[in-house]
Amino acid sequence: MNNPKLALRDLNVLWHPCTQMKDHETFPIIPIKKGQGVWLEDFDGNRYLDAISSWWVNLFGHANPYINAALKDQLDTLEHVIFAGFSHESAIKLAEKLVEVAPEGLVRCFYADNGSAAVEVAIKMSFHYWRNLNQSTGQPQKTKFITLENSYHGETLGALAVGNVPLYKETYALLLMDVITVPGPDCYCREAGESWADYSARRFELMENTLKDHADTVCAVIVEPLVQCAGNMRMYDPVYLKMLRKACDKYNVHLIADEIAVGFGRTGTLFACEQAAITPDFMCLSKGLTGGYLPLSAVLTTDKIYQAFYDDYQKLTAFLHSHSYTGNALACRAALATLDIFQQQDIIASNKTLAMMMRKMAARFQDHPHVAEVRQTGMIVAIELVKNKHTKEPYAWQERRGLRVYQYALSKGVLLRPLGNVIYFMPPYVINEAELTLMFEVAWQGMQIAVKD
Ligand SMILES: *Cc1c(COP(=O)(O)O)cnc(C)c1O
């Protein structure tokens, strides 16, 4: 047993996220002593390969020497300062840098301190923009948001409302604002022989029709570009984003790109939107932003949006949203160091090589009798386990087959954390070929156990 004393103390006082705590009567919690690169180490010296980047946040490994050094320097200079009326160098540099690398036209940066908060900010800004505009133009009132089926945007009430994963949402339904939900472009559902691009384009018709019918009352469409990560790593083609950008312009509706999970190189480009060559009206960033070190998020937006808030105080058009830790100096410095590494080491190029290796290693899963699909976008590979390969009939969720993979992998020193019956890999970008091989081999063995009886 893994340091039973510490584990016991944990279970005495802690309440862990996204966890039925009763599960820990059977599965021990694992206190981690230290991390190094892609490896985590517990108090008994067991090591775990962090194949999911500690919930998709870690990009360049644990205890990264470059980020550590930057943080130590920041710590001795300024840890935090109120961000209204005051500013600091790391926040300014980071905003300049983000504006420089983001899709053209995103020129303003608003900080918050986690992904859900960034989504709240984008939703409120979009809604508020139309109100500010209405003061002068008397346009019809826009109050609604359009979201995609199977989407995920966080857990606070606004973010939960624009998300669509029933497991997280249904319990709180009575607390949530009404949204318009449109069937998505998820290519898992395409016809045999149909290409991702054809299917995604065909599915856009549903969005186009919804926009046509509701644009007058809609503030924005919110999407996760290319990969619906929490929605079982379902993927779609960039053509959908291209069509969405055009339609949002045509119908005078904002486009919010939630790149919280897919940003910072995860899909093969620095931002997923680049693959569709589009600029959203709002881009939400978090997770990989600080390389997995500290909570920070940013909403990037256009000058057009910014100008709708910029006026004499008495007009009451200002965006009066704040978080105590807005623009935290340590977090901004970690983010700056993270962006440095992207530049200094041409990470986008080296990720292409890693992604290719992952494609080769994942190929063997395709023919397995209980695998319906192996899919990949850049540095994300997902394997969909099903009861029946031909009908795609899923396993009953109550069977928790993904959990068997999780437990088996842990016993072999790999941290995988399947979403339902989808095994996925989202490793830090510093993983090497041998570690990738181990990760896929352990998943392969775990899968054999998961599909038994
Ligand atoms: C994780 C995630 C969020 C929420 O971010 P938190 O920091 O966990 O609040 C929002 N959107 C997407 C796409 C995410 O993956």
The ligand as a Gaussian input file, in Angstrom:
#p B3LYP/6-31G(d) Opt

LIG

0 1
 C      -10.865000      22.133000     -18.739000
 C      -11.717000      22.911000     -19.671000
 C      -12.445000      24.022000     -19.227000
 C      -12.482000      24.443000     -17.777000
 O      -11.243000      24.832000     -17.285000
 P      -10.993000      24.757000     -15.684000
 O       -9.682000      25.416000     -15.488000
 O      -10.987000      23.304000     -15.333000
 O      -12.117000      25.493000     -15.048000
 C      -13.169000      24.731000     -20.153000
 N      -13.193000      24.367000     -21.448000
 C      -12.511000      23.317000     -21.916000
 C      -12.556000      22.986000     -23.362000
 C      -11.776000      22.530000     -21.039000
 O      -11.140000      21.435000     -21.483000

